[in-house]
Amino acid sequence: MFGRLTKSTFLWLIVGLFLVDCAIKYGKPLRYMEMGGYIPADQNPLADKFDALKSEAKNTQVLLVGSSLPMCAAACADYRNGNISLPTVGYDLFTYPKAKYFESVLKDMVGKDLPVFNYSGNGCMVSDSYIVIEQAYKHGMKPKVVVLALAPRDFIDNLACATEKTSYYDFFEKLEKSKAKFDLATFNAEETFNKTLADVWYYYKLKPDYHNLFSLGVSGALQRSTDLYSATHRNPLQTEFTQVRLAAWGPPKLADITGDEEKKKKDLKVYDTSYNPIDTKRFGREREYLFKTLAFCRQHDILPIVVNMPRTKRNQAILPAWFQQDYMKALTDASAEYGCPFYDLNTDPNFTESDFRDSVHLNGDGGLKVFNVLTAKLSKDDQFLTQVDDKKQLSLK
């Protein structure tokens, strides 16, 4: 009987498909491909962090959210403290979901574990932080504390997609649709078939990504465009749009160093474009989301802590004085309205130019300093100490 099974072509076909599917699902080969500007699902840091979030949801006591400023601070501090290998500007840094050094100083302060989950990410706006907190709560994460680490760019980035049109909203919208319950009123046989097949066959779920991989590969080899739009709008010899390359994330660039002068000047030009001209309408929308975020936390017995992240003086000088006043007023007004702690680390004299790898992102020394300073402030905050004390839980509704 066993001998007959081993000679079955159909059986070996099934085994082969299973092994290939496992390799695609767990090896994630598309993570290492550059596909003419196309970003496949395997290169989405939000998805990686969400997978980690689901596994850590029940244990998390502190949720850290914000942009690449807290993201870099957490990763670089953990490297400098010996918790992880050297962080680089690339996929490993973008997907790092921990803040072990922050956990360790919190434990030293309160005498017990307060597991921290780090869902801060590149380009995150205030509205994105809101949906992260909302979705984390919806998927089982009930933290006692949310640390909302902010900076001016989170309110006014001219390079970002419109509010509620960002990659964060796109990711969670697709997630909601993929988990939609079966409804006879909206039954669609084709959609049901596709969803079922994608659930049991990972390759089918990523079929569009692999279709693009093969199309771009052939296009690059033949130096032909993949579609009519590309043929009429792009030169097929422009290989950045037609070829498939390895190492999508490029050569590693060290994140845990003090940047040189040329690098900092280049970074300042990028931030000048992000900041100016000030988009007052976008600022108003993101300001609304700050209030909405604090309201959501209070409604669900979560203590929000608002932190103004440190930046170099040269970066601050790009912003007009009137906006800096409006920005600080938004942080202080929101914190006061919802009675939550607010810490302005940007005015803290502990931070110097050597703590930054460019004009805003902290290196290892700066990362350690951020969490040391923040924890020192929290150690004197009765509201925080009460919130994390199981015996003195204060209702924050």
N, C-alpha and C positions, 0 to 999 in steps of 0.2 A: 504493500500500500504506500509506504513512505517513498519507495523507489519510484513508483509511478508519479507521485506528486512532484518529485525533484526533476522529472523530465517534462513537466507541464510548462509549455511556452506561456500560457496565460498566467500561471502562478509567478513565473519569473518576471513577467511584465509588470504585475502588480507590485512585486517586491522592488523592482527597479524604480517604478514611479514613486513608491514610498520613500526610498532612499534619496532620490533626487529632491523630493518635496521637503524632506528633513534638512538636506543641505541648503536649500533655498530659505527655509524658515529660520534655521538656527545659525547658518553660516553667513547669511545676508550678503551675498556677493555684490549686489547692486550698491552697497555702501561704499565700495571701492572704485566705482565707475564715475566718470565725468561724461555726461550725455548731452552735449550741445546746449547747455543751459537748462535742460529738463531735470527736475528734482524728483527722484523716485521715492516711494514710501519708506524704503529702507534707510533713507538719509534724513528722515524727519526726526529731529531731537525731541519734539513734543510727544511723539508716539513712544519713543524709548522711555522718556521720563514718566509717561502715563502708565506704561507697563510696570515700572518700578513702584509707582504710586499705589497701584492696586495691591501689590504684595506687601507694602508697608503701611497701608491705610489704618489698620487697627492699632498699630503700635505708636503712630506719630502723635507727639504731644505739641510740637512746635512746627508750624509751616512757614517756610521762608519764601517769599515771592518778590518779584521785581525784575529788573532788566539785567543786562550783562554786568552791571556794577556789583551787585551781591553775588552773581554767578561766579565771576572771577575771584572775588574776595574769598568765597567759601572754598573753591578748589585750590587756590594758591596757598591759603592758610593751612589746608590739610596736607599739601605737599611739604610745606616748610616745617610742619609739625611731625612729618614722617608717616602720615597715614596713607598716602597714595604715591604712585610714581609721578614723575615730573609732568605737570599739566602743560599742554600745548594749545595754541590757538587752532582749534580744529574740532573734530567730532567728539573726541573723548572729553574735552572741556565742556562742550555744549550739552552733553548728555549726563554729566555728573550730577547725581541726585542727592548727594549727602552734604553734611556740614559737620564733620566729626570734631573739629577743633571747637566749634561753637558748642556742641554737645558736651565736650569735656569741661569747658569752663562753667557751663550751666550746672553740671553735676557737682563740681567743686563748690559752687555757691549754695545750692539748695540741698545737697547731700543725697540726691537720688537721680536716676536716669530720666532725662527729658528728651526722648528721641526727636531729632530734627529732620524734616524732609525738605529738600531744596528744589523747588519748582521755579526758581528764577531762570530767565532765559534771554537770549539775544534779541534785542529789538522790542522787548515787552513794554506795552503802554499800560497806563492805569486801568483802562477798560479790559485789557488782557489779563491783568492781575485779578480783576473781579471775576472773570469767567473761570480762571484757574481755581480760585477759592470755591466758587459755586459748584463746579464740577467735582472737585476733590471731595467736598462734603456730600454731594449726591452719590458718589461712588464709595462711600463708607469711611472716609477720613473725617474724624471728629476731633480736631486739635483743640487744645485748651487755649493756645496762643497763635496768632498770625503776626509775623513780622513783615510789615509792608515797607520795603526799602526803596526809596524814591529819589529821583533827580529831575531837573527841569526837562530833559529830553523826553521823559515818560509822558509829558503833557503836550508837546508841540512838534514832534519830529516831522519835518517836511518830506522826509524820505520814506515814511511809513505809509502803509495802506490806510484808507479811511477807517474811522472808528466802526467796529463791528464788521469790518471787511478784511481783517488781518488774518495771518496764518493761524493764530490761536482760535479765532471764531470759526474759520474754515475747518480746522481739525475737529473741534468739538461738535460742529454741526454735522459733519460726516459720521462722527461716532454715534450721535443720537439717531441718525437715519439708519445706520447699520444695525442698531439695537431696537428699532421700532417693532412693537408687537404686531402680530398678525391681526389684520382687521378685514373682515369680509367686505365692508363697505368700500375699501380701497384695494381689494385683492387684485393683484396683477401676477398672472402665472409666470411670465418671463422673469420678473423681478424676484419672485419667490424661488424659482429654479436657480437663478444666478447667486442669490444669497446663500442658499443651501449648499450649492456646489463650492462656493468660496469658503464656507465654514469647514468643509471636510478636505478641501484641496487647496493648499496655500498658494500654489503656483497660479491657480485660477483667480485668486484674489489680486495677485500682482500682475496679471496678464497684460494690462495696458503698459506697465513699466517695462516689461520684457519686450513687448511689441515695439516700443520706442527704442530700446537698446538695439534690437536687430535692424530696425529701419535706419537708424542713424549710422550703424556699422556699415551697412550696405551703401548708404548714401556717401559716407566718407570714402569708402574704397573705390567707388565709381565716380566720385566727384560730381554727384548729381543731387538735386534737391529732393527732399522727401515729399513735398506737396506743392501745389500751385502757388500758395502764398509765399513760401520760401523761394520758389523759382523766380517770382516777380519782384520780391523785396530784398532778397539777399544774394550776394555773390557766392556761388557754391564753393569757391576757393577759400572763403572765410572759414577756416577749419574749426573755429570755436563754436560754430553753429552746426557743423556737419559730422565731426569726428567723435568717436568714442575713445576716451583715454582712461588709463588707470589712475589711481590715487586722486579721487574726487576732491579730497580736502587739502591737496597740495602738500609741499614739504612742511614738516612741523616747524612752527614758530614758537619759541619759548615765551610763555606767558608770565613766568615768575622771575622777571628781570626788570631792572630800571631801564626804561627806554632811552635811546640816544636822542640828541637834539633834533635831528632830521625826522625821526619817527614821530616825535611829539608835534612838530610843526605840521606834518602831514595830517596827523590826527585832528589837530585844531581846525584845519581847513574843512574836514568832513563835518565836524560839529558846527562850524559856522554855517554850512549849507543846511544842516538839520534844524538849527535854531532860527535862522533869518531868511526871509522876514518872518516875524512872529505871527503864527496863525492863531488869531484870537478866538475864532470860532472853534477850532480844534481844542484849544485850551479850555474853553467853556464846557465842551462835551466831556473831556477827560476829567475836569474838575467835578462834574456831576457824578462821574463814576467813582471818584474818591469818596464822596459822601455815601454813595450807594454801597460801596464796599464795606465801609465802617458800619452802616446800618445792617447789612447782611450778617456781619460778624456778631453784632450785639443781639440780633434776633435769635441767633443760634448758640448763645452762651459762649462765644469765643471772644477773648480779649485781643483786640487789634492794637498793635504797637506801630506807630508811624515813625520812620527814620529818614531823615534827610542825609543822604550819603555824601561823604567828602569828595571834593573835586579840586583840581589845581586852580590857583588864582588866575592863570592864563585862560583856562576854560571859562571861568566865571566872567572874565572881562569881555567875552564875546557877547554876552547877554546884556540888553539895555537895562538900566537901573530900575525903570518902572516895572519891567516884567519880573525881575528878581523880587521886587516887593509884592507883586500880585501872587507870585508862586509861593512865597513864604506865608502870605496871608491865607492862601487856600489850605495849606497844611495846618496852620494854627487854628483856623476857623473850624475845619472839619474835626480836628482832634478835640477841640473845646466842646463842640456840639454833641459829640458822642462820648465825651468824658474818658478818652483813652490817652495813654502816654504818648508824648511826642518828644523825640530827641534830635536835636540839630547837630549832627556830627561834622557838618561842613565848617562850623565855626570853632571846632575843637582844635586847640593849638598843638595837640600831639602829632597831627599829620603834617608831613613835609613832602617836598618834591620827590625825594628818594623813595617814598612809599608807593609811587605810581609807575606803571609800565608805559603809560602814555599820558594823555591829559585828564583822564577820568578813571581808568581801570587800575585797581590796586594790584600790586605784586604780593609775594608771600609775606613780607614784613608788614605791608599795609593791611593785608587781610587779617593777620594775627591781631594787629592793633585795633581794627574795627570791632572785632568780637570781644576783645578785652575791655575796650571803652564801653561798648553797649552793655556787657554783662555787669560792669561796675555800676552803671546807672540803674540797671534792673535790680541789683542787690539792695537798692535803697527805695524801691518802688513798692509800696504796700499793696497796690492793686495787683501787680504781677505776682508777688509772693503769695497773696491770698488765692489767686487763680490757680496756681500750680500746687497748692497745698490741698491734698485730698480731704483733709479733715476740716478745712475752712472754705470749702467751695462757695463762692459768692455768685448768686444769680445776677447775670448782667443784662437780663432782658429789660 
